[in-house]
Amino acid sequence: MAAVLLAMDLLREPRQTVVEPVADSAANSIAALERVLLALWVGGIAVVGLVVAPVLFAVVEDSRQAGDIAGAVFHWVSLLALGLLSALLLLRIRLSGRNRLLTDLRQWLLATALIITAAGAFYLAPQMAALRDVAAGGWEPGSAVTIRFQWLHRVASGLFIANMLIGVLLLLMRPGRHGT
């Protein structure tokens, strides 16, 4: 009888060691996917905001044309960012579980970045484009249109910096299952 119990224990042991690495492997794969998506998001907005836009304004002689091109690039990168951030947030919810929705810092940071990106893409950018259309003949220093555009541009720049900081913070945080 003891031999049968020992044999049963030996048969169970390999299954337990096989099951746990699979769960760890899945968690590691999800964490790796999260890092890749984060890197794509942060890298994308960094390249556009810190390289593409400044180069456009330095190389293209007509600042209006440079602004139009930069606006189009920012629009497409914002749409890509919305997709990446949505996927990241869903992954995060899946990884940490629904019962931790209010306590997971990474979820809050991702949700904040998603809201900032959506505000930029669907509120600020259209207003700035409309003001550029109004000022098609040129920017008049001190005009209401110019002042409003400059204010919106500063807000958009501040939100861009906030998103960059959130992204870098998320990249630096050790990925964990619960709250980090």
C-alpha positions as a Python dict, from the first residue, in 0.01 Angstrom:
ca = {
    (1, 'M'): (0, 0, 0),
    (2, 'A'): (281, 242, 85),
    (3, 'A'): (441, 168, -251),
    (4, 'V'): (118, 258, -431),
    (5, 'L'): (93, 589, -241),
    (6, 'L'): (458, 665, -314),
    (7, 'A'): (405, 588, -681),
    (8, 'M'): (100, 816, -689),
    (9, 'D'): (300, 1096, -527),
    (10, 'L'): (578, 1050, -780),
    (11, 'L'): (329, 1066, -1063),
    (12, 'R'): (174, 1386, -924),
    (13, 'E'): (506, 1561, -870),
    (14, 'P'): (603, 1603, -1238),
    (15, 'R'): (260, 1741, -1320),
    (16, 'Q'): (293, 2006, -1052),
    (17, 'T'): (636, 2111, -1175),
    (18, 'V'): (510, 2122, -1532),
    (19, 'V'): (203, 2329, -1446),
    (20, 'E'): (378, 2600, -1246),
    (21, 'P'): (641, 2691, -1510),
    (22, 'V'): (363, 2716, -1767),
    (23, 'A'): (181, 2968, -1545),
    (24, 'D'): (509, 3154, -1483),
    (25, 'S'): (586, 3138, -1852),
    (26, 'A'): (246, 3288, -1940),
    (27, 'A'): (294, 3566, -1686),
    (28, 'N'): (644, 3631, -1819),
    (29, 'S'): (511, 3641, -2176),
    (30, 'I'): (240, 3888, -2079),
    (31, 'A'): (496, 4103, -1894),
    (32, 'A'): (725, 4094, -2199),
    (33, 'L'): (436, 4191, -2428),
    (34, 'E'): (352, 4476, -2190),
    (35, 'R'): (712, 4603, -2209),
    (36, 'V'): (715, 4586, -2589),
    (37, 'L'): (385, 4776, -2617),
    (38, 'L'): (509, 5036, -2367),
    (39, 'A'): (832, 5078, -2563),
    (40, 'L'): (639, 5121, -2889),
    (41, 'W'): (413, 5383, -2732),
    (42, 'V'): (685, 5582, -2557),
    (43, 'G'): (925, 5548, -2848),
    (44, 'G'): (661, 5657, -3097),
    (45, 'I'): (559, 5971, -2915),
    (46, 'A'): (921, 6052, -2830),
    (47, 'V'): (1038, 6029, -3191),
    (48, 'V'): (752, 6240, -3320),
    (49, 'G'): (761, 6502, -3046),
    (50, 'L'): (1135, 6528, -2994),
    (51, 'V'): (1269, 6456, -3343),
    (52, 'V'): (1014, 6478, -3625),
    (53, 'A'): (834, 6799, -3525),
    (54, 'P'): (1151, 7003, -3454),
    (55, 'V'): (1315, 6879, -3775),
    (56, 'L'): (1006, 6972, -3977),
    (57, 'F'): (1010, 7328, -3847),
    (58, 'A'): (1386, 7353, -3906),
    (59, 'V'): (1381, 7212, -4260),
    (60, 'V'): (1049, 7318, -4413),
    (61, 'E'): (1063, 7688, -4498),
    (62, 'D'): (690, 7752, -4470),
    (63, 'S'): (601, 7720, -4100),
    (64, 'R'): (233, 7671, -4187),
    (65, 'Q'): (318, 7373, -4405),
    (66, 'A'): (550, 7235, -4134),
    (67, 'G'): (266, 7273, -3883),
    (68, 'D'): (22, 7096, -4112),
    (69, 'I'): (261, 6805, -4161),
    (70, 'A'): (342, 6788, -3789),
    (71, 'G'): (-30, 6795, -3708),
    (72, 'A'): (-96, 6505, -3947),
    (73, 'V'): (191, 6302, -3800),
    (74, 'F'): (76, 6373, -3443),
    (75, 'H'): (-278, 6268, -3541),
    (76, 'W'): (-168, 5927, -3670),
    (77, 'V'): (70, 5868, -3381),
    (78, 'S'): (-212, 5961, -3140),
    (79, 'L'): (-440, 5701, -3298),
    (80, 'L'): (-166, 5442, -3272),
    (81, 'A'): (-104, 5547, -2910),
    (82, 'L'): (-475, 5512, -2829),
    (83, 'G'): (-467, 5155, -2960),
    (84, 'L'): (-147, 5068, -2774),
    (85, 'L'): (-266, 5226, -2450),
    (86, 'S'): (-603, 5049, -2473),
    (87, 'A'): (-427, 4716, -2525),
    (88, 'L'): (-191, 4790, -2236),
    (89, 'L'): (-476, 4879, -2004),
    (90, 'L'): (-669, 4564, -2096),
    (91, 'L'): (-356, 4354, -2047),
    (92, 'R'): (-298, 4517, -1710),
    (93, 'I'): (-656, 4447, -1599),
    (94, 'R'): (-618, 4087, -1715),
    (95, 'L'): (-287, 4048, -1533),
    (96, 'S'): (-386, 4201, -1200),
    (97, 'G'): (-752, 4099, -1192),
    (98, 'R'): (-1071, 4298, -1169),
    (99, 'N'): (-1068, 4311, -790),
    (100, 'R'): (-759, 4535, -804),
    (101, 'L'): (-896, 4796, -1044),
    (102, 'L'): (-881, 5077, -789),
    (103, 'T'): (-544, 4987, -635),
    (104, 'D'): (-321, 4907, -934),
    (105, 'L'): (-92, 5207, -992),
    (106, 'R'): (2, 5091, -1342),
    (107, 'Q'): (-365, 5083, -1440),
    (108, 'W'): (-413, 5438, -1313),
    (109, 'L'): (-107, 5561, -1502),
    (110, 'L'): (-218, 5389, -1823),
    (111, 'A'): (-572, 5525, -1786),
    (112, 'T'): (-432, 5875, -1730),
    (113, 'A'): (-212, 5847, -2040),
    (114, 'L'): (-511, 5721, -2239),
    (115, 'I'): (-723, 6019, -2128),
    (116, 'I'): (-442, 6266, -2203),
    (117, 'T'): (-392, 6116, -2550),
    (118, 'A'): (-765, 6121, -2626),
    (119, 'A'): (-793, 6483, -2507),
    (120, 'G'): (-505, 6581, -2732),
    (121, 'A'): (-633, 6393, -3035),
    (122, 'F'): (-1003, 6473, -3014),
    (123, 'Y'): (-1016, 6808, -2836),
    (124, 'L'): (-693, 7007, -2863),
    (125, 'A'): (-579, 6906, -3213),
    (126, 'P'): (-910, 6986, -3385),
    (127, 'Q'): (-927, 7326, -3211),
    (128, 'M'): (-569, 7404, -3314),
    (129, 'A'): (-640, 7299, -3673),
    (130, 'A'): (-947, 7522, -3683),
    (131, 'L'): (-744, 7817, -3555),
    (132, 'R'): (-475, 7750, -3818),
    (133, 'D'): (-748, 7763, -4083),
    (134, 'V'): (-878, 8093, -3944),
    (135, 'A'): (-527, 8236, -3952),
    (136, 'A'): (-460, 8113, -4305),
    (137, 'G'): (-351, 8461, -4411),
    (138, 'G'): (-90, 8472, -4135),
    (139, 'W'): (-65, 8506, -3760),
    (140, 'E'): (-134, 8855, -3631),
    (141, 'P'): (68, 8915, -3313),
    (142, 'G'): (-163, 8979, -3018),
    (143, 'S'): (-482, 8874, -3198),
    (144, 'A'): (-735, 8656, -3017),
    (145, 'V'): (-675, 8375, -3266),
    (146, 'T'): (-297, 8384, -3215),
    (147, 'I'): (-326, 8401, -2836),
    (148, 'R'): (-575, 8113, -2827),
    (149, 'F'): (-356, 7900, -3057),
    (150, 'Q'): (-46, 7967, -2847),
    (151, 'W'): (-236, 7875, -2530),
    (152, 'L'): (-364, 7549, -2683),
    (153, 'H'): (-14, 7471, -2809),
    (154, 'R'): (128, 7520, -2458),
    (155, 'V'): (-141, 7294, -2310),
    (156, 'A'): (-72, 7029, -2575),
    (157, 'S'): (302, 7054, -2506),
    (158, 'G'): (242, 7016, -2132),
    (159, 'L'): (25, 6710, -2188),
    (160, 'F'): (289, 6566, -2419),
    (161, 'I'): (552, 6607, -2147),
    (162, 'A'): (316, 6453, -1888),
    (163, 'N'): (260, 6154, -2116),
    (164, 'M'): (633, 6115, -2176),
    (165, 'L'): (695, 6116, -1800),
    (166, 'I'): (417, 5861, -1741),
    (167, 'G'): (562, 5642, -2015),
    (168, 'V'): (916, 5659, -1880),
    (169, 'L'): (787, 5589, -1528),
    (170, 'L'): (596, 5284, -1653),
    (171, 'L'): (906, 5160, -1834),
    (172, 'L'): (1116, 5202, -1520),
    (173, 'M'): (865, 5034, -1289),
    (174, 'R'): (925, 4668, -1226),
    (175, 'P'): (638, 4483, -1390),
    (176, 'G'): (441, 4293, -1131),
    (177, 'R'): (109, 4128, -1103),
    (178, 'H'): (-38, 4340, -828),
    (179, 'G'): (-26, 4714, -802),
    (180, 'T'): (314, 4779, -957),
}
